[in-house]
Amino acid sequence: MKNYVIITESTADISQDMVDEIGVKVMPLAFEISGKSYMHYPDTRELGIHEFYQQLRKGEKSVTSLINTEAFMEFFEPILKEGNDILYISFSSALSGTYNSSLLAREELLERYKDSKIVCVDSKAASAGEGLLVYSAAKKKEEGLDIEELVDWLEKNIHKLCHWFTVDDLYHLKRGGRVSAISAGIGTALNVKPILHVDDEGYLIPMEKVRGRKKSLHALLEHMADTYNPSMGQTVFIGHGDSIEDAEYLANIIREKLEVKEIVITQIGPVVGSHSGPGTIALFFFGTGR
């Protein structure tokens, strides 16, 4: 069986330790804050995640940019030259044009490497939801699945990867057009916390509102309890926007109520965090459906 390499990008919000553990490659993405441009790598070599969120808390705005076709080609080509095939798992195409850029790069590269395979899979996922899918794919590869078998597994299970999250401040969602300015102002004044999820097409959908931070964390747990399917795998990811105490609180109440083997707490990086803001808590797991 020809070797293949699993690739994702830094929107998957997995740590360098996990990258090393599961043997995947991660393309860094760019963001700009306080007039300076950075690349976000899993090892946060250019700007620490806490430092990034501190700048947001001070009122600085962060802007992200798309990976273009040339960047994909530069990242993919050395892997092909080494004789490997590629399985690329992308950020949701409903939220970014990254997936489409990868398809253009694939088309050009296959003209040069006619005996190679490049498979681009739209995760229809975001942040550590994408990360959980990549992690699960890497574990399936370790079990011996070839690239075709793994792509088949991904296509059958992408819509079983559930995303539920809440934000501490509605301002950043307002900037992204997810809530109106009036709703954001009223919500902040009344301590209203939105509960959102990512649907089957990969879009971000507001689902409900609760009052108070603790209630929003318990709402995430209740949504998980409704659809969680431990037979799909008992690894759960929790992402946080520089809010480790709330992430640990959510992990503890999940352990108390549900049969979970492993909970991985990871930081939401600057690319996703530019749009969700500090204090975001996101819960990812496999269930009966999104």
C-alpha positions in Angstrom: 0.0 0.0 0.0 1.4 3.4 -1.0 2.0 5.7 1.9 -0.2 8.8 2.3 0.0 11.9 4.4 -2.9 13.5 6.2 -2.9 17.3 5.9 -5.1 19.9 7.5 -4.7 23.6 8.3 -4.3 25.5 11.6 -8.0 26.2 11.8 -8.2 22.6 13.2 -6.9 24.0 16.5 -4.8 21.0 17.5 -1.7 21.4 19.6 1.8 20.7 18.4 1.9 17.8 20.9 -1.1 16.2 19.1 0.3 16.9 15.7 3.4 15.0 16.7 1.4 12.2 18.3 -0.8 11.5 15.3 1.7 12.3 12.5 -0.3 14.8 10.5 0.9 17.9 8.7 -0.6 21.3 9.4 -0.6 24.3 7.0 -0.3 27.6 8.9 -2.8 30.3 8.2 -2.3 34.1 8.3 -3.9 36.7 10.4 -3.3 40.4 11.1 -3.7 42.2 14.4 -2.5 45.6 15.7 -1.0 46.3 12.3 1.2 43.2 12.3 0.9 40.0 10.2 1.4 36.6 11.6 1.2 32.9 10.6 -0.5 30.6 13.1 1.4 27.4 13.6 0.4 24.7 16.0 3.4 25.6 18.2 2.3 29.3 18.2 5.9 30.3 17.3 4.9 33.8 16.0 2.3 34.9 18.6 1.1 33.2 21.7 -2.7 32.5 21.9 -3.1 34.2 25.3 -1.3 37.2 23.9 -3.6 37.2 20.9 -6.7 37.2 23.1 -5.3 39.9 25.4 -5.0 42.2 22.3 -8.7 41.4 21.4 -9.7 42.2 25.0 -8.0 45.6 24.6 -10.1 46.3 21.6 -7.8 45.4 18.8 -9.3 43.8 15.7 -7.9 40.7 14.0 -8.4 40.1 10.3 -7.8 36.7 8.6 -7.0 35.8 5.0 -7.6 32.9 2.7 -5.0 30.3 1.7 -4.5 30.7 -2.0 -3.8 28.0 -4.6 -0.1 28.8 -4.8 0.3 28.2 -1.0 -1.4 24.8 -1.3 0.9 23.9 -4.2 4.0 24.9 -2.2 2.9 22.8 0.8 1.7 19.8 -1.1 4.5 19.4 -3.7 7.4 18.3 -1.4 5.2 15.6 0.0 4.4 14.3 -3.5 8.1 14.5 -4.5 8.8 12.1 -1.6 6.5 9.6 -3.2 3.5 10.0 -0.9 -0.2 10.5 -1.7 -2.1 13.2 0.1 -5.4 13.2 2.0 -6.3 16.8 2.8 -9.1 17.5 5.3 -10.2 21.1 5.1 -12.1 23.7 7.1 -15.8 23.9 6.3 -16.3 25.2 2.7 -19.5 27.0 4.0 -17.2 29.2 6.2 -14.2 29.7 4.0 -12.9 29.4 0.4 -10.0 27.2 1.6 -11.4 24.0 0.3 -12.0 25.4 -3.2 -8.4 26.7 -3.3 -7.2 23.2 -2.5 -9.2 21.7 -5.4 -7.5 24.1 -7.8 -4.1 23.2 -6.5 -4.9 19.5 -6.7 -5.9 19.9 -10.4 -2.6 21.6 -11.3 -0.4 19.2 -9.3 -1.9 16.0 -10.7 -0.9 17.2 -14.2 2.7 17.0 -12.9 2.3 13.9 -10.7 0.1 11.7 -12.7 0.8 8.6 -10.6 -0.1 10.3 -7.3 -3.4 10.7 -5.5 -4.6 13.9 -3.9 -7.9 13.7 -2.2 -9.5 16.8 -0.7 -12.2 16.3 1.8 -14.5 19.1 3.0 -14.9 18.5 6.7 -17.9 20.7 7.0 -16.4 21.4 10.4 -14.7 24.2 12.2 -12.0 24.6 14.9 -11.5 21.6 17.1 -14.4 19.9 15.3 -12.2 19.8 12.3 -9.4 18.8 14.7 -11.4 15.8 16.1 -12.1 14.7 12.6 -8.4 14.8 11.7 -7.5 13.1 15.0 -10.0 10.3 14.3 -8.8 9.9 10.7 -5.2 9.6 11.9 -6.3 6.9 14.3 -8.1 5.0 11.5 -4.9 5.3 9.4 -3.0 3.7 12.3 -5.5 0.8 12.2 -4.4 0.1 8.6 -7.0 1.9 6.4 -5.7 2.8 3.0 -6.5 6.2 1.5 -9.7 5.0 -0.2 -11.0 3.3 2.9 -10.3 6.3 5.0 -12.1 8.7 2.6 -15.1 6.3 2.6 -15.1 6.4 6.5 -14.9 10.2 6.4 -17.7 10.6 4.0 -19.9 8.3 6.1 -19.1 10.0 9.4 -18.6 13.8 8.8 -22.3 14.5 9.5 -22.1 12.6 12.8 -19.5 15.1 14.1 -21.4 17.4 16.4 -20.5 21.1 17.1 -22.0 23.0 19.9 -20.6 26.3 21.3 -21.3 29.5 23.2 -19.6 32.8 23.3 -19.0 35.1 26.2 -19.4 38.4 24.3 -21.6 38.9 21.2 -19.4 41.6 19.8 -17.3 39.4 17.6 -20.3 37.5 16.2 -21.8 40.9 15.4 -18.7 41.9 13.5 -19.1 38.7 11.5 -22.8 39.4 10.8 -24.0 36.4 12.9 -26.1 38.7 15.1 -27.5 42.2 14.7 -26.0 45.2 16.5 -29.2 45.6 18.5 -29.3 42.0 19.5 -25.7 42.1 20.5 -26.3 45.3 22.7 -29.3 43.9 24.4 -27.8 40.5 24.8 -24.7 41.9 26.5 -26.7 44.1 28.8 -28.9 41.1 29.9 -26.0 38.7 30.1 -27.6 36.6 27.3 -25.4 33.8 25.9 -26.2 32.4 22.5 -25.9 28.6 21.8 -24.9 27.9 18.3 -24.0 24.8 16.2 -22.6 23.9 12.8 -25.2 22.3 10.6 -24.9 19.5 8.0 -23.7 21.9 5.3 -21.0 23.4 7.6 -22.8 26.7 8.3 -22.9 28.4 11.7 -26.5 28.4 13.0 -27.8 30.2 16.2 -30.0 27.8 18.0 -31.1 29.3 21.3 -30.3 31.9 24.0 -29.8 31.4 27.7 -29.0 33.8 30.5 -25.7 33.4 32.3 -22.4 31.7 31.7 -22.9 28.6 33.8 -26.3 28.0 32.1 -24.7 28.2 28.7 -22.1 25.6 29.6 -24.9 23.3 31.0 -26.8 23.8 27.7 -23.8 22.5 25.8 -23.9 19.4 28.0 -27.6 18.9 27.5 -27.2 19.1 23.7 -24.5 16.5 23.9 -26.6 14.2 26.0 -29.4 14.3 23.4 -27.3 12.9 20.5 -24.0 11.5 21.9 -23.1 8.1 20.5 -20.3 6.5 22.5 -20.1 3.6 20.0 -18.6 6.1 17.5 -15.7 6.7 19.8 -15.4 8.1 23.2 -13.0 11.0 22.6 -14.5 14.4 23.1 -12.8 17.7 22.2 -13.4 21.0 24.0 -12.1 24.2 22.5 -11.7 27.4 24.5 -10.9 31.0 23.7 -8.4 31.7 26.5 -11.0 30.4 29.1 -9.4 27.3 30.5 -11.5 27.3 33.8 -14.8 27.2 31.9 -13.4 24.5 29.6 -12.4 22.4 32.6 -15.8 23.0 34.2 -17.6 21.7 31.1 -15.3 18.7 31.0 -16.1 17.9 34.6 -19.9 18.0 34.2 -19.6 15.9 31.1 -17.6 13.3 33.0 -20.2 13.3 35.8 -23.2 12.7 33.4 -21.9 10.8 30.4 -19.7 7.8 29.5 -16.6 9.4 28.1 -13.2 7.8 27.8 -11.1 10.9 26.9 -11.7 14.6 26.9 -9.1 16.7 25.1 -9.1 20.4 25.9 -7.5 22.6 23.3 -7.2 26.3 22.6 -9.1 28.0 19.8 -6.4 29.7 17.8 -6.2 33.2 16.3 -7.8 32.4 12.9 -11.0 31.0 14.4 -10.7 33.2 17.5 -10.7 36.4 15.3 -14.4 35.6 14.6 -15.5 34.0 17.9 -13.6 36.1 20.4 -12.2 35.5 23.9 -14.3 33.3 26.2 -15.7 31.1 23.5 -16.4 27.5 24.6 -16.9 24.9 22.0 -17.9 21.2 22.4 -17.2 18.5 19.7 -18.2 14.9 19.8 -19.6 12.1 17.5 -23.3 11.6 17.8 -26.3 10.2 16.0 -26.3 13.3 13.8 -25.5 17.0 14.0 
